[in-house]
Amino acid sequence: MSTPYWGPDFDALAAFDPDIADVVLDELARLRNGLQLIASENFTSPAVLAALGSTLSNKYAEGYPGRRYYGGCEVVDRAESIGIERAKELFGADHANLQPHSGASANLAAYGAFLKPGDTLLGMALPHGGHLTHGTKVSFSGKWFDAVQYGVDEKTEHIDYDQVRDLARQHRPKLIVCGGSAIPRLIDFAAFREIADEVGAILMVDAAHFIGLVAGKAIPSPVPYADVVTFTTHKVLRGPRGGAIVCKEEHAKAIDKAAFPMMQGGPLMHAVAAKAVNLKECLQPEYQTYARQVITNARALTEGLAAEGLRPVAGGTDTHLALLDLREVRDDTGEVVTGTVAEARCDAAGIVLNKNAIPFDPQPASIASGIRVGSPAVTTQGMTESDMKEIASLIGTAIRDSSGSRTAEVAAGVRDLVGAHPAYPEPQHAG
């Protein structure tokens, strides 16, 4: 039985535009030949990629299933409806919206549902692990709203819940945001709920980084506590790049109206369909095994880096990521290693990670005193705890190598690891 023609054809791309075909192949080679430790990245499945590269990309579908502004939407309606039901099942949510183009778009829609310009929101400061969209002055969230920022306790480096409560009582925000992009420890959603109830605020959880661990039942869910939960569909979740929202039924109409028509026009139906595929993947028992291994690997990697002299911020990790303090790390010339330097030296050897500010960082964000590492992608490749120890050793060697004399040695170690656990391995055909 032949496969029906459905659109994408790499040979056609290569023939018409070899420049872009080369880019596609070079990116695949980059993924296969290096260690991808960016905490917000992962390898989405070929099934998801197939939906992304489909003719669904052609359809304009402003509105919602059964309530579109264009005709011809009966097919894409099916994709969105399937995805919505899967999201509700996966997260135990009353309502789901899969239309946001990104995590920032999802946050913007949530703010649009509950806030007006000038209203007060309380969010986590970016230098302490928050996100740009939680009230940072360069973001719309800080320009359009009166943003008050909380952080972590200087001694424990855990979220300072006393500070959150004090600021909430003082400023009476209409909305409180919890979540962030560099928080290695679990968040006490019940404590945030209690504070929000005390001051009459909406509780929004930005679960972009850890929603995949929630989907895999590896960490507690924010859904029972939050009025609204926003998230990205990539990262640990392992879906296409995009955003989504789940919320309580009482907020469903406000969220949907804020996503469309307030904040964006037509959804990307190929992305919506790809999100639906990914949500089905997350409903499988295998995904729960994966999510647990992500945490196990993150802890092993953190312990290995601690043994290399990199101090784990907050004492370790409960999630998929770790934040490491480099201020006590010196290279072979005796110089302190900054985040910028560590990132560059690792990159030269095929280890991809990012510099990151640490709480109360004396360095500017462009230099940073820390690095952030994550385990989602390498776990997708099938790596386990022993591999994480090896990766930690390679990072330790790379960041101390001022001259680059050991770059080839580290790169060889990277090749050994990715050779044993390839990203996007070639299909094995029976024959």
Secondary structure, DSSP 4 states (H G I P E B T S, - for coil): -PPPP-S--HHHHHHH-HHHHHHHHHHHHHHHHSEE--TT-----HHHHHHHTSGGGG----EETTEESSSS-HHHHHHHHHHHHHHHHHHT-SEEE---SSHHHHHHHHHHHH--TT-EEEEE-GGGT--GGGT-TTSHHHHHSEEEEE-B-TTT-SB-HHHHHHHHHHH--SEEEE--SS--SPP-HHHHHHHHHHHTPEEEEE-TTTHHHHHTTSS--STTT-SEEEEESSGGG---S-EEEEE-GGGHHHHHHIIIIII-SS--HHHHHHHHHHHHHHTSHHHHHHHHHHHHHHHHHHHHHHHTTPEEGGGS-SSSEEEEE-TT-B-TTSPBPPHHHHHHHHHHTTEE-EEE--TT-SS-TTT-SEEEEE-HHHHHTT--HHHHHHHHHHHHHHHH-SSSTTHHHHHHHHHHHHHHS-SSPPP----
